[in-house]
Amino acid sequence: MGYETARHLAGLGMHVVLAGNEEEEGLAAARKICDEGSEQVKAEFMFLDLASLKSIRQFVQKFKDRGLPLHVLVNNAGVMLVPERQTEEGLELQFGLNYLGHFLLSSLLLDVLKQSGGPGRCARVVTMSSATHHGATLNMDDLLSRRCYSAHGAYSQSKLALVLFTYRLQERLTAGGWPVTANAVDPGMVDTALYDNLCSPAHAAKTPVAKLLFRTPAEGASTAIYAAVSPELEGVGGCYLYNGQRTQSADISYDADLQAELWRRSCALVGLPEEA
Ligand SMILES: NC(=O)c1ccc[n+]([C@@H]2O[C@H](COP(=O)([O-])OP(=O)(O)OC[C@H]3O[C@@H](n4cnc5c(N)ncnc54)[C@H](OP(=O)(O)O)[C@@H]3O)[C@@H](O)[C@H]2O)c1
């Protein structure tokens, strides 16, 4: 899905940086986008391992050193239903990568986004959540599932955290008058490698169903693309988007105290000052 989003944005004339942890795959994807597009199409790969806070910091430094503007940041990466594992810094992987990785990445890139947006042309942060956030519980006292790990619980919690983050980020951007918007996207059920960690019977059952009922990666990318470039969303942030429309997220995601508390704890977990 990330590839389809990148391909589409590059086709619109945007200089796209594909950031990922698989160098060969990423280079090949960037090359394919350039080869298949017109001469103006510009896509490149930069290494970024979202399961490493160190790698995120290094990526941001390299990106900033180049002095490029950043008009759209798509927080797309995710892993789902993985067995209990940790990031490089020992954070539970699904919460650490899906949520904290993007929290740190977005926070460190915020100054570039603020400089890149302008009146009538806000920079945009697009964050991939999921319908699973509706059934999620945010375990504030054990965000890293140290006491009890459930693969499903950790994934859905990470997706709820991304919605809470998006709303809090938008509130902060609005309060500061910055030309940047933040929206969360639910792409629907999309037939991708995300489901590779399903147990074998579930995977076997999913395969024929997915062929019939799931969206293709190109279809799945459509709402992220809408969030990234639609003129309708100029200056509009703090939304949860599904099927190309604003819709309601889980009631709990609108809890401003919870958003603020999660922000505070996230700063502590990734080593940012609280006002970041
Ligand atoms: N598919 C669905 O039905 C569905 C539904 C709701 C929400 N979503 C969300 O949509 C987003 C995209 O998922 P997808 O369905 O397109 O799955 P996918 O094909 O598995 O894509 C996940 C992406 O995350 C990247 N990634 C994984 N670990 C990484 C790391 N350590 N550092 C940097 N990048 C990493 C992967 O890169 P590599 O391949 O190079 O590892 C891949 O590009 C995810 O956030 C997912 O939660 C998907």
The ligand as a Gaussian input file, in Angstrom:
#p B3LYP/6-31G(d) Opt

LIG

0 1
 N       -3.747000      -4.271000       5.133000
 C       -4.806000      -3.928000       5.865000
 O       -5.886000      -4.567000       5.804000
 C       -4.734000      -2.750000       6.797000
 C       -5.886000      -2.400000       7.510000
 C       -5.829000      -1.323000       8.389000
 C       -4.659000      -0.607000       8.541000
 N       -3.548000      -0.971000       7.831000
 C       -2.316000      -0.202000       8.063000
 O       -1.797000       0.255000       6.833000
 C       -0.375000       0.407000       6.921000
 C        0.290000      -0.260000       5.741000
 O        0.104000      -1.655000       5.858000
 P        0.036000      -2.665000       4.623000
 O       -1.258000      -3.330000       4.683000
 O        0.451000      -1.977000       3.376000
 O        1.100000      -3.755000       5.090000
 P        2.522000      -4.127000       4.520000
 O        2.460000      -4.363000       3.069000
 O        3.042000      -5.209000       5.416000
 O        3.302000      -2.775000       4.745000
 C        3.857000      -2.444000       5.966000
 C        5.025000      -1.549000       5.688000
 O        5.713000      -1.300000       6.908000
 C        7.087000      -1.374000       6.628000
 N        7.877000      -1.702000       7.806000
 C        7.777000      -2.800000       8.588000
 N        8.721000      -2.768000       9.536000
 C        9.435000      -1.637000       9.350000
 C       10.536000      -1.049000      10.010000
 N       11.110000      -1.627000      11.039000
 N       11.010000       0.124000       9.552000
 C       10.454000       0.727000       8.480000
 N        9.404000       0.218000       7.810000
 C        8.898000      -0.949000       8.246000
 C        7.188000      -2.482000       5.617000
 O        8.403000      -2.384000       4.947000
 P        9.163000      -3.731000       4.498000
 O        8.239000      -4.490000       3.659000
 O       10.345000      -3.170000       3.799000
 O        9.509000      -4.416000       5.790000
 C        6.013000      -2.194000       4.728000
 O        6.338000      -1.249000       3.743000
 C        0.020000      -0.200000       8.274000
 O        0.208000       0.851000       9.202000
 C       -1.197000      -1.016000       8.677000
 O       -1.331000      -1.151000      10.067000
 C       -3.569000      -2.014000       6.955000

